[in-house]
Amino acid sequence: MKRVLLLMISIIIISFVFAESLTVYVYDSLDWIKKGTIQKFEKMYGVDVNVVVLGDGGNVLARLKMEKKNPKADVVIGLDQSLSVLAINEDLIMSYKPLNISKIKSDDLIYDKTYHLIPYDYGAIAIVYDPEKLDVVPKSFEDLTKMNKKLIIQDPRTSSTGQAFLLWTIAVYKDQWKDFWKRLKPAILTVTPGWSEAFAKFESGEAPMMVSYATDGAYSYYYYNSTKYKAFIPEEGAYVQIEGAGIVKGSKNIELAKRFIEFILFDEFQKEIPLNQWMFPVIDTELPEAFKYAIIPNKILTVSPEDIDKNMEKWLEEWEEIMLY
């Protein structure tokens, strides 16, 4: 109750005292926040928000690194577990525990216990396929290796989805992951910079499968009123991606940036996530009917933040060597 009261006081103070603008970096599929959601924050505080769209999550991180000595952004949205580790190690994000963090429905979703990145959505990575163009649906990762040129993936060097898929395979195969990728390589039609490019190719029929999310059945039902596209999680288990937002270190609008981090946990923001981001919100809020077609994984696999921190750069170099040669 005390934290909620402090938050309300902060809203009133900023509304009357500050006439600032806020710059927020996002990746491309978060572009939807510019169309109504951000305006709620602007009205609440009487400020202007400049949303800058920068490709995929990897592109966002690269921009933050490039601007480290002279930050242009105040807030970043869209860094998942692996990208968050890199951002924290590069000292790009400052720690802030929002006043309303108790709204998050499970402590397991708070993947950064130092509160540099605050979760706003989550979802399991899955293989999405077009049942009209795929005769046999794979059941395991090994089955995927037999699907010649039928899979579209994202580049883990530039895409948070692609990096999550790489980590998924490492969680399954441990030290043998490179051998698996050598077997998987013939099944891959193309590697795209990000999710949006992959989905465009998938939807145009270039390949019957792509790496995406377990909520894509909900997407299909919502937009096509049918389960045109389906998703499956290989029997080895699911890798859950959690995405977070944080305050850019060196921000000149820290107090307003803090209020924005709290805003992403407001109902006004969280209720927009399912049908725009196609992920699950981190607070308890009513889900749309379409989400009954989203897959909820039974078995969850993880890679520890410590292992990601220690090995991510090496893993990406090894992945590159496999894919380029």
Disulfide bonds with the S-S distance in Angstrom:
none
